């Protein structure tokens, strides 16, 4: 049996309200902690006490004894302080959120979820593109959620394809038994009984302008759009925004939707689409590589940027949706255990 690997992992995405990357990190850590040959140390530059309360049993949590902003600036400029100085000796350090903390001897692994920030600088700070490029160069292994993302990382960040590995995301078991919101919850959130659903942050990359145009098409007769994600709750021009939802309420919202719509220009994975399939909700998504890979033939696809084609796809989802059981079967092929095992293999390769 291989010796236990001592892994320092960036646990910062676990703090605060969980974004998609936070959910990825939480599920990965939970599965890794259950494996007998890994010892995890969660590292964060902020809130290490909160991290300690969130980490699975047997996982340590550490943080620097100096202000987080100082550490981040030092890391942007060079390789001090190395993670070993903060967390002790380790064989692997894993940057879970695009950026790899510096180390002395630990083999670096970095997860690059997508490359949207290269095409739209407004999505991140001006330093992020170079930080990600530097992280990918320094890392011994780069993890991506799909083969489509791996190919993009290799070509656009000039990383040898052989050191990029796919660690596909998973679907939490609770999604497969999710049921729609009851009437009291619908009233609480100001929701109609029928609605189309978009889950995630708003922005041009996600294709919302085209979706709104598709919904405004004359005589479309489509249900109203609900947007669940960051931002204030309210209704504007017929679009209902719920704001941030607890995970159990989000599952119910997805389970009750007439269709989930993901009209993105690009995605690294597209987890909301897979979660919708898991609870039997029809999925309409743009015909882009990552979404083709994840949903296979179980989603209704349309060319990105074509509002009329999107309108037709939405009409099809309402009148002749794909087989829900086949969609669930597709979702069941993605598990967090598979993600953890693929990540552990990357750790072993990085540790040498």
Secondary structure as GFF3:
##gff-version 3
##sequence-region A 1 352
A	DSSP	beta_strand	5	10	.	.	.	ID=ss1
A	DSSP	three_ten_helix	12	14	.	.	.	ID=ss2
A	DSSP	alpha_helix	20	33	.	.	.	ID=ss3
A	DSSP	beta_strand	38	44	.	.	.	ID=ss4
A	DSSP	alpha_helix	48	54	.	.	.	ID=ss5
A	DSSP	beta_strand	60	63	.	.	.	ID=ss6
A	DSSP	alpha_helix	68	77	.	.	.	ID=ss7
A	DSSP	alpha_helix	83	87	.	.	.	ID=ss8
A	DSSP	beta_strand	92	95	.	.	.	ID=ss9
A	DSSP	beta_strand	107	111	.	.	.	ID=ss10
A	DSSP	alpha_helix	116	119	.	.	.	ID=ss11
A	DSSP	three_ten_helix	121	123	.	.	.	ID=ss12
A	DSSP	alpha_helix	128	138	.	.	.	ID=ss13
A	DSSP	beta_strand	141	144	.	.	.	ID=ss14
A	DSSP	alpha_helix	147	156	.	.	.	ID=ss15
A	DSSP	three_ten_helix	161	163	.	.	.	ID=ss16
A	DSSP	beta_strand	164	166	.	.	.	ID=ss17
A	DSSP	three_ten_helix	173	177	.	.	.	ID=ss18
A	DSSP	alpha_helix	183	189	.	.	.	ID=ss19
A	DSSP	beta_strand	196	199	.	.	.	ID=ss20
A	DSSP	three_ten_helix	204	206	.	.	.	ID=ss21
A	DSSP	alpha_helix	208	215	.	.	.	ID=ss22
A	DSSP	beta_strand	225	228	.	.	.	ID=ss23
A	DSSP	beta_strand	234	236	.	.	.	ID=ss24
A	DSSP	beta_strand	239	241	.	.	.	ID=ss25
A	DSSP	alpha_helix	247	255	.	.	.	ID=ss26
A	DSSP	beta_strand	259	262	.	.	.	ID=ss27
A	DSSP	alpha_helix	271	278	.	.	.	ID=ss28
A	DSSP	beta_strand	283	286	.	.	.	ID=ss29
A	DSSP	alpha_helix	289	295	.	.	.	ID=ss30
A	DSSP	beta_strand	300	302	.	.	.	ID=ss31
A	DSSP	alpha_helix	307	319	.	.	.	ID=ss32
A	DSSP	alpha_helix	324	332	.	.	.	ID=ss33
A	DSSP	alpha_helix	336	351	.	.	.	ID=ss34
###
